[in-house]
Amino acid sequence: MATRDSTDNPRRRIVEAAVELLENGGPDAVSTRAVAAAAGMQPPAIYRLFGDKEGLLEAVAEHGYAQFLERKRAQLDPAPQDPVEDLRRGWDTVVEFGISRPELFAVMNRATGLGSDAAHRSGLEILHGRVRRLSAGGWLRVDEELAAQIIQATGRGAVTTWHSTPADRRNPALLTVLRESMVAAVTRAEPAIPAAESPPVAAARALRAALPDDSDVLSDAEQRLLREWLTRLAADDGAPRA
């Protein structure tokens, strides 16, 4: 159903109509004729605004990512008291979105457009922020990149398994078991900062974990360079360099 804000925005009206058709009838329901009719417009408007059906589906994916990121950011705590529990909440958010909106989630995962790619990277940055905070607190039992991959893989795997299982055989306990398996795989039972860790390493980890996603002081290039330096310092094992 089109929102009040979309009534004067043909592009948004078409996208919202396509999302509604997608979620009620699956991909086959999203024909240009059906979308145009649902949006109260003529089919040529879709080709003028999106190029073709694939362009429309890319716009649907961007719309889905925007809603998904809004939900993730609303729950984001930049300094959680319990970073492991924060990890659980983040994982649950992804899985709940995928389970409650399967058709949209599938279109988002297939999207390859620049807008979807940028939104996907924004979501990954939120994930990596959680992982950095775990690392800074000494909670990680694996390196940060592997931790992020495990978190992503288990989340997507949970959604895929849920939807590939007949409805009468789905057990919510599966999601809890997968989540706790993920937590056990990437975190320690208690934080363990090595006693031999040098002050620069500890400071680099703490500063990297505290860096905001956006900065009014540093440019994007400077932010990337600073993160790269801090990552090198945080990974320093104290061994002499050649």
N, C-alpha and C positions, 0 to 999 in steps of 0.2 A: 504494500500500500504506500502510495506517495505521501511524503511528509509535507507539512505546510511550507517549509523552507524550499522544497523542491518544485513547487508549482510554477515558479517563474524561472526555473533553471531546467531547460529541456534535457540537457545531458544527465543531470542528476535524476530527473524523473524517469528517464529511460533505464538508467542503471538500477534504480530501486525496483522498477517493474521487472527487470530481468532477474534480480535476486529473488524476488517473491516467486516468480515462475520456477526458477531453479530449485528453490527449497521445497516447493509444493509438488513439483512434477518431475524433477530430475533434469539432466542436460537436454534430453529430447524435447522438453517443453519450451526450451529457449530458442524458438525460431524467430527470425526477424519480424515476420508477420504477427506472431503472437505477442512479442514484446511491444511492437508499435501499437497494437490494439490496446494492450494493458496500460500503456502510457498515454493513450489518447492522442496518438500522433500517426503520421503516415510513414510506411517503411523507408522511403528515401531519406528521412531524417536520420535514421540509424547509419546508413552508408555515408551520409555527409559528416556526421559527428564521429563515427568510429571506424570507418573504412569498410569493415565487413564483420561477420559474426565473431571471428577470432579477436578482432579489436574490441568488440563489445565484451567478450569474456575476460579480456585483460583488464578492462575497466571494472568489471565485476570483482575480479581478484583484488585490485587496488582498493576498492570499496570495502571488501572483507578485511584486508590488512589494516585499513584505517580503524575499523571497529575493533579488531583484535588488539591493536596497539593501544587504543583508548582504554580498553579493559585492563591491559597489562600495566599501563602507566598509572591508572587509578589505584592499583594495589601496590605500586612500587614504594618501597621504604629504603631511602638512600643510606640509612644507618640502622639496620635492624638489630634489636637486642639479641636475637637468636638467628644467626645466618643460616643454620641448617633448617630451621622451621620455615624461614623465608624461601629456601630452595624448594621445600615441599609445596608451599603455596604457589610458587611460580609454575612448577610442574603441573599441579592440579588445574591451574588456569588454562594452560595449553590443552590438556586432555579434555577438560570440560567443554571448551570451545569446539574441539574436533568432534566430540561425541554428540553435542547438541545441534551442530550445524554441519553435518557430514558432506552434503553436496557442495556447499560453499568452501569448506576446508579442502576438498579434493581439487576444486578449481584453483584455489590459492596455491596449492602445492605444484600444480602443473604450469603455473604462470611463468613467463619468461621476459615480460616487458620491463622497461627501465623503471617505471613507477613501482611495480611489484618488487623488483629487485632492491630498490632503495628502502622500501618498507620492510622487506625481509631482513636487510642489514640492520635496520633500526631495532627490530626485534632481537636479533642476535646480540646487539650491543647491550641490551638489557640483560640478556642471559650472561654475557661475559662479565658484566658488572657484578652480578651475583657470585660468579665463580671467583672473581678477583677478591671479593670480600671474604669468601671462604679461605682463599689462599693466605690473605693478610692475617687472618685469625688463626692460622695453623691447622685448619680443619681438613684440608685436602690430603688424600692419600695417593692421588695420581696427579700428573701435571695438568695445567689449566686447559690446554687444548683437548686432551683426552677426556677430561671431565665434561667439557661442553659437548663433545661428540656423544658421550654416553647419555647425557641428559636429553639431547635431541632424539637420539635413536630410540630410547625407551619410551619417550612421549609419543612419537609417531607410531612406534610399534604397538603401543597400547590402543591408540585410536584405530589403527588398521585391524588389529585382532578383534576388537569389540564389534566393528561393523561387519567383519567376515564371519562372525559367529551367529547362528540363528538366534532370533530374539528370545526364544524360550529357553536358551541355554546360556545366556549371558549372566555372568556372576560379578557383581561389583567388587567382590573380594579380589578378583584378578587385578584390578587397577591399584588397589592398596598394596598387594604383594609386589607388583612391578615397581611402584613408586619406592617402596622401602628397599627393594633390591638395588635400585638406582642409588639411593642415599647411602647404602652400605658399600657400594662399589666405589663411590667418589669421595666419601668423607670418613674421618676417623670417629671413634666413639668419644674421644676427648681431644681437644686441641693440643697439638704438639709442636711448639716452636723449638727448633734445635738449639741447644745451649750454646753451641759454637757459632751460631749465626752472628755475623758481624753487624754493628750498628748501621752501616750503610745499606745492607741488605734488608734489614728490618724496616728502615726508614723508607726505602724504595717501595717495598710491598705495601706499607701503610699509605704512602702518598698515591700510589697507583690505584689503590682501592677507593680513595677519597676523591679522585679526579671526577669532575662533573662531565656529563656527556657533551654539554655545550659550554662554551666559555666566551665571555665578552672581551677577554683580555688577549687570548691566543687565537691565531688563525687555525683553520682545519689542519693545514700542513704542520704548523707548530705543535698542535695537539698530538698528531700522529707521531711526530719525531720524539716528543717528550714521552709518550707511552712506550715507544721502542726502547729508549734509553732506560726507562724504569724497569721494563721487562728484562733487559739484559742484567741490570744491577740486581733485580730480585732473584734471578736464576744463578747468580754468582756463587760457586761452591768454595771459593777461597783458594782454588788451585792456582799456581803460578801460570802466567800466560807467556807464550813464546815471544 
